[in-house]
Amino acid sequence: MSAYQITIREALPTEAAIILHHRRSMFRDMGEGTSSNLDRMVEVAAPWLEAALAQGTYRHWLAVDRSGRVAGGGGVLVSPWPPNPKDPCTERAVILNVYTEPEFRRKGIARQVMTTILEWVRAKGFRAVNLHSSAEGRALYEELGFEPTNEMRLNFSLFDGG
């Protein structure tokens, strides 16, 4: 499969609305949350995202087609993290918000976005990077070398009715 003709460029802090649209669409497509939940998520995330983009603690890349339309994107959250025996880094990189608009899917765009992100992560000296995968994205991530980990989660909303 040849790659669709796009340009990958870093998002500007003023493009937070595009990233939030992708984040909302990603969760909607996975069947996560009601429309009201997703609207609230965007509302709460907007100021955080704008600040994180401006500070550089969150970096995002957009895939733009020849007409200037954003076809997809993905980003990396960099946060303080204590070193461990296998990784002396004091920061952790987590890939977030990888999304391709439905009409652009199956054209290699997500792979191009991921390749750009992984090159950036590696150039910054990170020894590892994590992400959470949708069922649809899992095959791509495995092809790129990602492996399942032993991460576990306790969801308090299961216990408090929220």
N, C-alpha and C positions, 0 to 999 in steps of 0.2 A: 504494500500500500504506500503510495507516495504521499508526502505531507501536503496538506492544503496550503495555499499561498497566503501566509499571514506574517505579520510582524509582531514580535514579542517585545514589549517595552514596559519599563517600570511605571506603575501607577503614580499619579500625583496625589497629594493630600486632598486636592479639590475634587478628586474622582471617587471619594468615599461612597457616594450614592450608587455607583456602578457595582462596587464590591458588595455593598449591602443587598442590592438586587440579586446578585449571584448567590450570596449566602442564604437569603430567604428562599430563592428558587431551589437551591440544593436541598434544603430541609423539606420543602414542599414536595419535591420529586421523590424523596425517600419516604414520604408519608409521615413525617415527624411534625407534630403540632397542628393545632387548628389555625385558621386564618388569623384569629385574634392573637394566639400565641406568637405567631410569626411576626405580626405587626408590632407587638410589644418588644420582641427580640430586636427588631430593627431600630425601634425608638431608643432602647437602652444602649444598643451597640454604637449608634451614630457618634456621640461625643467621644467615646473611647477610641473608636477607629480613627477619627480625624486626628486626635492627639497622638495615637500610636504611629500613624503614618508620618506625621510631622516630626516626631522624635526619632523615628527609625527603628522602633522596637517591633514594628510590624512592617514588612516589606511585601509588596504585591506586584505581580506582573500581569499585564493584559495582553490578550491575543487579539490583534486588530486586523481585519481584512482590508483589501485594497480600497474599498469604498469608505473606510474609516469606522465601520461598525465593529463594536466589541463582540467577538465571538466566544470569549471565555477568559479564564484567568485562574490565578492561584497565588497563595502567599505563604509567608513564613513569619511566625511569631518567635521572637528571640526574647527569652526571659532568664533571669538569674536562676541558677540551679547548682546545688552542691556537687562537687566532684565525687566520683565513685572509683573503685579499684581499677576498672577498665577504661575509664574516661576522666582525665584530669581537668576537663573544661569546666568553667564556672558559669557557663550559659548553656541553655538548651534550645534547640531549634525544633519547632513543630510546624508541619505543613498544614495549612487550613484553607478552606474556601476554594478548593479546586472545583471549577464548574465550567461546563461548555453549554452554550445555548442549544436547545434541541435541534434546530435546523443545521447546526454545524457539527453535530456528533458524527463519529465514525470516519473522521477525516484526518486523524492524527494530531489534532490541536491540543488535546490534553497531554499527549506525550511530549509535544514541543514545549508546553508550559512547564511540565514536570522536569524536563531536561534542563531548562533554564534555571529553575529553582535549585535543582540538585547541583548544578555547576556553581551557583552562587554560594550555597551552603558549604560545599567542599572548599571553595576559594577562601571562605572565612575561617577555615580551620576546624570546623565541627567534625567530630569523629562519627557522629550518628545523627539521624533525623527521624522523627516519629510522625505518624499521621493516623487518623481514623478513616477507614474506608467504607464507602457504600458498597453494596453487593455488586453494583454495576462497575465500580472502579477497581475492584480487587484484582482482576486479571492484569490490568495495566501495571498496577503497583508491584505485583509479583514478578512480572516481566522485567521491571526495573530493579529487581533485587530485594524488595521489601519482604520481610518474613513476619509471621505472627509472633507476638510476644506474650508474656504472662500477665499483662495488665488486667486489673480487675476494677470494678466500679460498684459503689454502693449508691443507689439513687434514693435520696431521702424522700422525694415526692411519692415514692411507692408506699411509704409508711405514714405520711402526714396528710394524705388525701389531696396534695397539691399537684 
